[in-house]
Amino acid sequence: MVEVTHHAEARMQQRGITRSALSSLLDYGATAHDHRGSTIVYFDKKARTRLLLASGRAAYQRLEKQLDTYAVVACDGAVVTVGHRNRRIPRP
C-alpha cells in the first residue's frame, strides 16, 4: 500500500473517502502534473471504464458515489491530500 500522510488521513476522514476508493483511484485513475512537483490523480471517463471492466459492476456501484475524488501524490509517492472534484482538472 502507498504511504498516506497524516494530512491526507485527516482529509479522507473529513470528506468520507474510503481506503478502497483511494486504492482504486491510484490503480486506475488518470494523472495530471500540477507543475509544482506533484501529480494529481483523478477519475476521467476512461479511468471509470477501466475500473468498471477490472472490478465488475457490483464493485463499481459501491464506489460510484466516490468517483469524483482526486488525490495529490508527491514526487516520493506519498499521498499528500485528497478531496472531491467540483471543477475540471486543467490539462496542458
N, C-alpha and C positions, 0 to 999 in steps of 0.2 A: 504494500500500500504506500501511497505517496505521503510525504510529510505535509502536515497541515499545521499552520501557525496557530498560536493562541487567539490571535485576532480573527482568523478565519473560522475557528471553532465557535467563537462567540457569535459571529455573524450568521453561521449556519443555524445555531440555536435560535437566535432572534428572528430569523427570516423563515424558519420552518423548512430548511433544506436538509434532506437526509443524506447519510453517507452513501447509500446506494445510488441516489441521484448524482452525487458528486463523482462517484466512481464511473457511472455511465457517461457522464459529461466528459470526463478525462479520457475515457476509452474511445468514444465515438464523436466527440464534438469537433467543430471547425475551429481553426485558430486564426488570430489576427495579432499583429505586433502593435504594442501601444507606443512605440518609439521612445520609451523610457527604460528599455532593457527587460521588460516583462512581456508575457504573452497572454492574450485574452482568449479563453476557450468558451464557446457558446454553441447552442444547437441552431443550425440553419436547416433548411428543408432537406438537404442531402444527408446531414447528420441524423436527423429524425428518421429518415428512411433506413439508414444503416442500422440504427438502434432497433427499429421495428423488425427488420429482417434477421438480425442476430439474436434478439431476445424473445421474439414472438409477441403475439397480440396481447396476451394477458399481462405480461411484464411491462409492456409498453403502456397499457392503460393504467397500471398502478403508478407509473411515473409521469403520466401525461400532464398533470397539474404543475409539475416542477420543470417542465421543458423550456420555460422562459428564463432559466437561470444562466449565470455566467460565472466564471472563475478567473481570477488573475493569478498567473503562475510566474514566480520569479525565475531568473536565469539558472538558479541552482535546483529547480524542480519543485520547490515548496509552494503550496497554495497559500497565497497571501490574504486574499479575501474572496468572498462570494456574494452574489446578490441576484436580484430579479431584474431582467431587462425590461425597461419601459420605453426604450427607443432603440433605434438601429445602431449596430456596431459599425463605425466607419472603416471602410476598407480602401486601400490605395488604388 
